[in-house]
Amino acid sequence: MTQAGYNLDESPLARLATRRGREASAFLSEAEAMAGERLRADFTRAQLTPSVSQSWEWSPRGQGGRNGAGDLSDSALDARRRLDRALEAVGPELSGLLLDICCFLKGLETVERERRWPARSAKLVLKMGLAGLARHYGFERRAAPEGRIRRWGTPDSKPRVL
């Protein structure tokens, strides 16, 4: 399944959101999974994904060339601003982990090994980071079932035909 130019099956979040635990519920809530995928979408739109091929554009050295942010479209710049705000909202302690797992698609074991964390600790820290991200995006309010509108008006406000 592909969405917004990337394959959702590659995402470590997709596996965590569908994998059932002992309580028969998914490890990640719908709001947490949506927040992680939104972060990844903004990262991709911001054109921050590493390039795996060579650029064949010709430009003389010292003239023009790639000017960094000057070459980006408005939508890419907006995505970078949204990404910056989201990472600032979760704080520096959690933003690196969210980037590694949601955007660079590193597995939990890889992150634990690189950061020298105990086994299965990245899973819990990821859940905390995604909860903060979901709160920033406002997804936790949307996912709450008690917030749904079941009917409009009060019970005694029935329309009358004149």
Secondary structure, 3 states (H helix, E strand, C coil): CEECCEEHHHCHHHHHHHCECCCCCECCCHHHHHHHHHHHHHHHHCCCCCCCCCCCCCCCCCCCCCCHHHHCCHHHHHHHHHHHHHHHHHCHHHHHHHHHHHHCCCCHHHHHHHHCCCCCHHHHHHHHHHHHHHHHHCHHHHHCHHHCCCCCCCCCCCCCCC
